[in-house]
Amino acid sequence: MSADAATTPAAAAPKEESFADSILTKYKTAGEIAASALAEVVMKAVEGATLLSLCQAGDAAVEAGTAGVYKSDKKMAKGSAFPTTISINNVICNWAPLPSDAESSKTLATGDVVKIQLGAQLDGYPAVAAETIVVGADASKPVTGKTADAIRAAWVGAEVALRSMKVGATNSEVSKKVEDAIKELGCRAVEGMQTNQFEKDVIDGKKKVVLAPEPSSRPDTIKLEENEVYGVDITVTTSKEGKPKVDDARTTIYKKTGSTYLLKMATSRKVFSDVQKKAGAFPFNLRIVEDEKRARMGVQECVSHNLLTPFEALADKEESAVVAQVFLTLATNSKGAIRLTPAPRWYNGSGDVVKPDAEVGEATKALLASAVRQTKVKAKKSKPAADAPAA
C-alpha cells in the first residue's frame, strides 16, 4: 500500500438495507399491490370475459400499482414479478395465451373453476399471490360437491403452511402437515408443486418445500431460518393420482437464465434481443416480444441452449378433475410467519359461497384455530399485601 493510499480517507460504504425495516416494507408493499391487482381481475372474471382480457387487466394493474410508489427513486426496478395467468378447471397453472393464439378469445362460462395468479416486485423484492374462484357463484348460488372440497382444501393447505413454516421447521415436516390436511378433505396435492424461497431478483431460490414429490426428485432436507421469504404454492386436485402433464402449445411464460450462447437462427436472435431489452430478472409473457407470431419458433432455440427457462403450462391428466390453488408470500420470523400478501378475498374459509361436504380432523381444526404469530403476554405484577393491623 502506498503512503498516499494510507492517508486518503476511504469512501463511505453504502449502508446495508435492514430486512426488518426497508426490505420487509418493500415485500409488503409489493404484496398489497399484487393483492389489489388480483382483486381487480377477480371482479372482471365473469361469464363472457376472455382469457386475454383478464391477463392484460392483471398485468396493467400491477404496472400501475408499482409505478405509483417510490416515485422519488427513479432508478428502482419496479413491475411484474410474475405475469397474470388464468388457469381453468383441470388446468393447473401458467395459462396465459398470446393475442395471436386461438385460445386468447376463449371466454369464461358459468361454473368454470378459475385460478388467477400474478406477482409484483419493488426493487427486485417479489410478492406473488393466487386464489381460486367459480364463475357465477355467490351466496345465493354456492359452490358444492367436489369443487367446494377442492377450494376448501387449497385454502386449508395454505393456512396450515402459514402456521407450520416456523423458524427451525424442516421442509419435510411442513409438506407432511399440508398434504395430510388436504387428504382429510378428499383431495390430494398436485404432484411436485413447489414452494420456493424468494430473494432479491429471485423467485426460485435453492430452499424449497415440495408437495407430493416423485421419489426420485425429493428435495434435500432444509431448515427454515429467520428472515427468509417464501412463495407458498398450494395446488390441489380431485383426481386420484394428481399427476400433471405438460402442455407445450400453451406455454408462453419464460425467464432469462443468465447463460450465454451464440444463437444460429435469425428468428431466435431477434426474439432474444427483444427479451434482453424488455425483460428483467423475473418471468415474462411472450407478449413482450415484438413479433409474437414468430416468438414461439424463436424461443425454442433459446430454451434448448439454456438462455431461457420455460414455466410450463400444466394440466391434470384427468380431464374431469377440479384443480384449485392458493398462492401466498410469507416471511419467516421467530414469532411465526409474516403474511406478505393479504388473505384471499373471494373465499376466506367461511361457508357462504363455498359449502364443502368434507371436513378436516380435530388436529387440523386446532391448528387452524391457533394464532399465526405468537405474542408474549406480560404477566401482571401482583399487588403487595396490605400491612397487617397492629396488635
C-alpha positions, 0 to 999 in steps of 0.5 A: 500500500502506498503512503498516499493510499494510507492517508486518503480517507476511504469512501463511505460504504453504502449502508446495508438495507435492514430486512426488518425495516426497508426490505420487509416494507418493500415485500409488503408493499409489493404484496398489497399491490399484487393483492389489489391487482388480483382483486381487480381481475377477480371482479372482471372474471365473469361469464363472457370475459376472455382469457386475454382480457383478464391477463392484460387487466392483471398485468396493467394493474400491477404496472400501475400499482408499482409505478405509483410508489417510490416515485422519488427513486427513479432508478428502482426496478419496479413491475411484474414479478410474475405475469397474470395467468388464468388457469381453468378447471383441470388446468393447473397453472401458467395459462396465459395465451398470446393475442395471436393464439386461438385460445386468447378469445376463449371466454369464461362460462358459468361454473368454470373453476378459475385460478388467477395468479400474478406477482409484483416486485419493488426493487427486485423484492417479489410478492406473488399471490393466487386464489381460486374462484367459480364463475357465477357463484355467490351466496345465493348460488354456492359452490358444492360437491367436489369443487367446494372440497377442492377450494376448501382444501387449497385454502386449508393447505395454505393456512396450515403452511402459514402456521407450520413454516416456523423458524427451525421447521424442516421442509419435510415436516411442513409438506407432511402437515399440508398434504395430510390436511388436504387428504382429510378433505378428499383431495390430494396435492398436485404432484411436485408443486413447489414452494420456493424461497424468494430473494432479491431478483429471485423467485426460485431460490435453492430452499424449497418445500415440495408437495407430493414429490416423485421419489426420485426428485425429493428435495434435500432436507432444509431448515427454515431460518429467520428472515427468509421469504417464501412463495407458498404454492398450494395446488390441489386436485380431485383426481386420484393420482394428481399427476400433471402433464405438460402442455407445450402449445400453451406455454408462453411464460419464460425467464432469462437464465443468465447463460450465454450462447451464440444463437444460429437462427435469425428468428431466435436472435431477434426474439432474444434481443427483444427479451434482453431489452424488455425483460428483467430478472423475473418471468415474462409473457411472450407478449413482450416480444415484438413479433409474437407470431414468430416468438414461439419458433424463436424461443425454442432455440433459446430454451434448448441452449439454456438462455431461457427457462420455460414455466410450463403450462400444466394440466391434470391428466384427468380431464374431469378433475377440479384443480384449485390453488392458493398462492401466498408470500410469507416471511419467516420470523421467530414469532411465526410467519409474516403474511406478505400478501393479504388473505384471499378475498373471494373465499376466506374459509367461511361457508357462504359461497363455498359449502364443502361436504368434507371436513378436516380432523380435530388436529387440523381444526386446532391448528387452524384455530391457533394464532399465526404469530405468537405474542408474549403476554406480560404477566401482571405484577401482583399487588403487595399485601396490605400491612397487617393491623397492629396488635 
